[in-house]
Amino acid sequence: MADYQHILVDQDPPIATIRFNRPKVLNALSPELIGEMIDAMQRLDRDATVGAIVLTGDERAFAAGADIGAMAESTVVEQIGRDQFATWDKLRKIRKPIIAAVSGWALGGGNETAMMCDMIVASETARFGQPEINIGIMPGAGGTQRLAQALGKARAMELVLTGRPITADEALAAGLINRVAPVESYLEEAQALAREIASKPPIAVQLAKQAVNAVFDDYLDRGLMTERRNFYMLFATKDQREGMRAFLDKRKPEWQGR
């Protein structure tokens, strides 16, 4: 396995665990971290000794969103040219089951990454949300689409438009996640689920995953195009600049509606 700077990879056949490793910034999802995660996923997807993959952070945060400092001064043209979502999209192409083990914050891109996984095991402290509205933008990596699929229109609309996070118990009741475990054992429970799945016939597991995803993929592809276009458009607004600057300055933003 490659020598990564922002993630840790542990192979314990028949499973592997990828851990985000930027604890000082609550595992904020920089382009470099996302690139390393996808590279590791693709390598493990080709490894015949691995039957399932666990993706996790630490007890404080799975991932507390994107790296706002890297986005604050971006323009629409720069966002389109960067095409950060093209790398993220490769997570959908991984054939083997991926289980997110979430503790603490899973916000913004962190929540979107967890929802891209096939199953989610959460600790009692987990909080899921899309707070992008509070900094003048909106979800751009599938948050609007996957929340609507998982929770229905009304609940998804509330989370996207208020930015309010929900607890692990709320997420379980709403069908967003599979189970809640104590913070001391959530990772082990996710790994146990991965081992159970990895004990099944691998080709059947991969084709079954593909078939379940097929229920959503056509609608998802169309919705993601709209979400992505609207996300990019917001980088032409003064409110995006103000929201991100206020976030970095730790002050309340003053919206202009422009």
Secondary structure as UniProt FT lines:
FT   STRAND          7..12
FT   TURN            13..14
FT   STRAND          15..20
FT   HELIX           23..25
FT   TURN            26..27
FT   HELIX           31..46
FT   TURN            48..49
FT   STRAND          52..56
FT   STRAND          61..63
FT   HELIX           68..70
FT   TURN            71..73
FT   HELIX           76..82
FT   HELIX           84..89
FT   HELIX           90..93
FT   STRAND          98..102
FT   STRAND          105..107
FT   HELIX           109..116
FT   STRAND          119..123
FT   TURN            124..125
FT   STRAND          127..129
FT   HELIX           131..135
FT   HELIX           143..151
FT   HELIX           153..162
FT   STRAND          166..167
FT   HELIX           168..174
FT   STRAND          179..181
FT   TURN            183..185
FT   HELIX           186..198
FT   HELIX           202..233
FT   HELIX           234..236
FT   HELIX           238..249
//
